[in-house]
Amino acid sequence: MSTRTAPPAAAPKVELRGVRKSFGTTEVLRGVDLDVAHGEVAVVLGPSGSGKSTLLRTINHLEKVDGGSVSVDGVLVGYRRSGNRLYELREREILRQRTAIGFVFQNFHLFPHLTVLENITEAPVSALGRPRRAAEEAARKLLARVGLADKAEAYPRQLSGGQQQRVAIARALALEPGLLLFDEPTSALDPELVGEVLDVIRDLAAAGTTMIVVTHEIGFAREVADTVVFMDEGRIVERGTPAEVLDNPAHERTRAFLSKVL
């Protein structure tokens, strides 16, 4: 369990209110409410199909919500409010919002034709207008931070899965986001490579980075999470500290899930 000091009471970093999302006739999110504080690490657990990844994708508007709202730092994501109605923002405004919300996918999503250094510098240069030399200097520092200082000129195909995922984390950090979202960051990795990615996430947690992590790594959740959220059938069934949710779950559905994975 995390031993970091809890952040002072303040308005949440992330607020979800009554978030609903359907794909066709299948309701994937069924009125989700969730707050994540500044500096908090929230780990989301649940069976496949419970809505975890969709929930994550609504936070940076990769998926439009059908109902409810998502706010980061008190600002609606993807929409503006006029009276009692919400209007979707223009794509340029949405992209600007996303620069403050880093997203690390389970399958890396690196550009295969760009070097590692170019993968990391592309967004700061194109999205934030930073000088390329400054972006490259910052990228090299990030590569050192994730243990890949010697891989700047390599291409993704020359890296292991664990190395590619660490590059993806460095790429997300290059925009200096206030929030990091991780969607099953180790699920595409061979077991022996999982630890090197989790080590980077542990370091980010120790530095006070606000993170929401969808994962099946129960041991990692126990060690790093401030809050564990258990989802099932599009709803948050239970949330609390790792000790509360993992060691003494209140809900039968949580107990049944944990009995299969612990």
Order of alpha helices (4+ residues) and beta strands (2+ residues): beta-beta-beta-alpha-beta-beta-beta-beta-alpha-beta-alpha-alpha-alpha-beta-alpha-beta-alpha-beta-beta-alpha
